[in-house]
């Protein structure tokens, strides 16, 4: 694990402070022997041998760690919802169904250090009284699935998974489960339905998964990145982790930066740095001659923000106060050579296609939105179509659906119309598009960095 002293505190992203990625780049880090030479499983051994489950839980609460999967809910508080006095099994489920457009940080973790994720899952299982963990992984993630499967095999061979890990009479096991390529499975209750072999559709709540989750048993669901933080927290202490970041946004997080930037990649930042630092400095900004027009701060589900908001902090609460969300950490950048209305249309096609169909507002609203965008972009729009889009976004948001997919579709419409109403009116009322410029023909082969590269922060 990373040495706490190697990170510079209070730097807000301007110095190196890698916690999750400190050992990335070590040859064969995915192998158990290499991971252990870097300090791997020291935290799990410490938790099992020296700490009671309540003490592990207390350190996570003290760290201020919040979920890295989208909602940003305090992790220690979520663990506290799992009942301790219910007889029978409890489960830990790792949400590795990373299908949010613009997000690839979990894949980056699983491909570089699968054991970091597995160690976190084991620590969480011990803390909430579970003996069985499941990793629900996106079906298209072939390499991460293979690496995790091999890593689990190594743990079983070494006895770290089994009846007595590190000599502790506390059986632990982890199983893999591949998803079926449905975006809806990123929602925790739809994920549980799929894990049980049913059609992936969200459940009504309450009861919540912590009380009645997988197979009707108490279940803790955490995101890959959330669990990957646990080894560092247990080794160095929750208070030490809380020294990074801001008051209610502690620690570091991984951001997947994509779109119109010179250096797309995955960057570990201390929470609190500005999006200008992330986009313009770490990711190199847009291509020469172009400027940032709009960015999504937390994957395609997040409300868009225009260029004047680049100085917004990555603090989770500040993003919420600005009218968007930190989401899954996917920072998507679009420059001034592109049309916001066309981008919104492409996203609405995605959400309409991925709707599970259970909730009427989402099922019908998405389809109506797509058809309305098609009229507008085919030079057949009118002021009536702008009114229709206004009504659709109001109809699918604000808790009218069982999950957030409807809200996500509505937020695409609402936020793009809020900040770029002139472009919508230009399309619908004048059948024009002055926003998008012709692409320059360039027959020179492009050599771009792999989207999973680690940037230096």
C-alpha positions, -999 to +999 in steps of 0.1 A: +000+000+000+011+036-004+030+053+023+009+080+038+039+103+040+044+101+003+013+122-003+013+159+001-017+172+021-036+204+013-022+204-022-057+201-038-044+182-068-013+202-075+011+176-062+012+138-064-010+122-039-019+088-053-035+065-028-053+040-050-028+041-079+005+044-060+017+010-071+002+011-106+028+005-132+045-022-110+051-052-134+026-080-128+008-062-100-022-084-108-003-114-094-008-122-057+029-125-049+037-091-065+007-075-048+018-088-014+053-075-019+037-041-023+020-046+010-012-062-003-035-081+021-017-066+051-049-046+058-071-077+056-048-096+080-048-066+104-086-064+103-090-102+109-064-106+136-064-072+155-098-056+150-134-064+157-159-058+129-172-028+148-136-012+148-133-017+110-167+000+106-156+028+129-125+035+108-145+037+076-169+061+092-140+082+105-125+083+070-155+102+056-154+079+025-185+084+003-197+060-024-179+063-057-206+047-078-229+077-083-249+086-053-220+097-031-237+083+000-215+080+032-200+045+031-199+040+069-235+050+072-246+026+045-227-002+063-247+006+094-280-002+077-271-039+075-288-055+105-265-074+129-292-093+148-308-112+119-300-149+118-288-164+086-264-153+059-255-118+048-239-109+015-216-083+000-222-075-037-196-055-056-211-034-083-187-037-112-213-032-139-197+000-152-219+009-181-223+047-176-212+065-208-180+083-202-169+062-173-140+037-172-124+041-138-135+007-124-122-011-154-089+007-148-088-005-112-097-041-120-072-044-148-043-029-129-049-042-094-076-068-091-064-079-057-069-043-044-106-047-052-108-083-037-091-072-005-116-044-001-145-068-006-131-091+021-127-063+045-163-051+039-176-086+043-159-090+077-172-056+089-208-064+082-208-101+092-209-116+057-190-147+046-199-146+009-192-118-016-203-116-052-187-094-079-213-085-105-192-074-135-202-059-168-205-087-194-183-070-219-154-067-195-135-098-206-100-089-194-111-076-159-133-108-155-103-130-164-079-111-141-104-112-111-112-149-117-075-157-117-069-136-086-097-154-068-081-187-077-048-175-062-065-165-030-082-199-027-049-217-033-031-196-006-060-200+019-068-163+020-102-173+008-114-203+026-124-215+061-096-198+080-081-168+063-048-158+080-057-184+107-089-165+117-120-187+121-140-166+097-148-182+064-146-160+033-154-166-003-159-145-035-178-155-066-179-138-100-211-131-119-212-117-154-239-092-163-259-093-195-251-060-211-280-040-197-274-005-185-302-008-160-280-033-140-260-004-127-290+003-105-285-018-074-319-034-071-320-043-109-285-057-104-298-079-076-327-091-097-302-101-124-279-117-099-308-139-089-314-150-125-344-128-130-351-100-156-332-069-146-358-044-134-356-021-104-375-031-072-398-009-052-382+004-020-385-001+009-373-026+018-338-016+009-311-041-001-293-037+033-324-053+049-337-074+021-313-078-008-299-108-026-322-138-022-341-119+004-311-116+027-293-085+042-269-073+015-243-046+013-237-032-022-207-011-029-189+002-060-155-011-071-137+021-064-154+025-030-141-009-019-106-003-034-101+025-008-106+002+022-071-014+023-055+021+026-080+032+052-074+002+074-037+003+071-033+041+078-065+049+097-097+067+089-084+100+103-054+099+080-076+094+050-099+122+061-069+146+058-073+145+020-101+163+002-127+187+016-149+188+047-176+165+034-158+151+004-128+132+018-100+115+001-091+111-036-111+097-064-106+085-100-120+106-129-123+092-164-117+122-187-129+117-223-142+136-253-124+166-269-093+167-248-057+161-258-049+135-231-080+114-224-074+090-195-081+081-159-067+105-133-066+102-095-073+136-080-077+149-045-113+159-041-116+197-042-094+205-072-113+224-099-126+210-132-104+235-149-073+218-134-086+184-144-097+193-180-072+219-190-041+208-171-042+171-165-061+162-197-045+189-218-076+208-227-094+208-261-076+206-295-056+236-307-079+264-318-110+251-299-124+259-265-145+240-241-181+244-247-198+221-222-188+193-199-205+165-180-189+163-145-201+128-136-209+107-166-237+112-192-264+111-164-250+143-149-265+176-158-242+195-183-223+225-172-211+253-196-175+266-200-179+295-174-183+268-147-149+252-153-136+267-120-162+246-101-147+224-075-148+186-077-162+186-042-193+164-043-215+189-025-204+219-046-212+201-078-247+194-064-252+230-054-242+240-090-271+219-102-253+187-113-237+157-097-204+140-093-220+107-104-197+080-115-166+102-121-169+103-159-158+138-171-170+142-207-157+173-226-173+187-258-156+216-276-172+244-296-171+225-329-201+204-318-238+209-315-254+204-281-288+195-296-273+166-316-254+154-285-285+154-264-303+135-292-276+108-291-279+104-254-317+103-254-315+074-280-292+056-256-315+061-226-346+052-246-329+020-258-317+010-223-351+016-205-362-017-190-398-007-197-412-012-162-421+025-155-445+042-179-429+077-177-395+063-187-408+038-213-429+063-232-411+095-224-378+084-238-394+073-271-414+106-274-382+126-267-362+107-294-390+113-320-392+150-310-354+154-314-356+137-348-382+162-360-361+191-348-329+179-364-347+171-396-357+207-401-393+199-393-394+213-358-415+241-343-421+259-310-445+231-301-416+207-301-397+228-275-428+227-253-430+189-258-394+185-246-402+207-216-431+185-207-412+153-212-384+162-189-408+172-162-427+139-166-398+116-162-379+133-134-385+139-097-390+104-085-417+094-110-397+062-119-385+034-097-348+041-106-328+071-118-328+062-155-358+084-161-343+112-142-311+109-162-329+112-195-349+142-182-317+159-169-301+157-204-330+176-218-334+200-190-298+210-185-289+213-222-321+235-228-313+256-197-277+264-208-281+263-246-317+273-253-305+295-282-293+264-301-326+246-295-345+276-309-321+279-338-329+243-348-366+243-340-376+278-351-351+286-379-340+251-391-304+262-387-273+250-369-245+274-365-229+255-337-213+225-355-184+232-378-172+209-406-145+185-395-111+191-410-100+162-433-069+147-418-056+116-433-027+113-409-031+083-386-038+094-351-020+078-322-040+085-291-033+073-255-053+044-243-084+056-225-073+038-194-040+055-191-031+070-157-024+107-159+000+124-135-018+145-110 
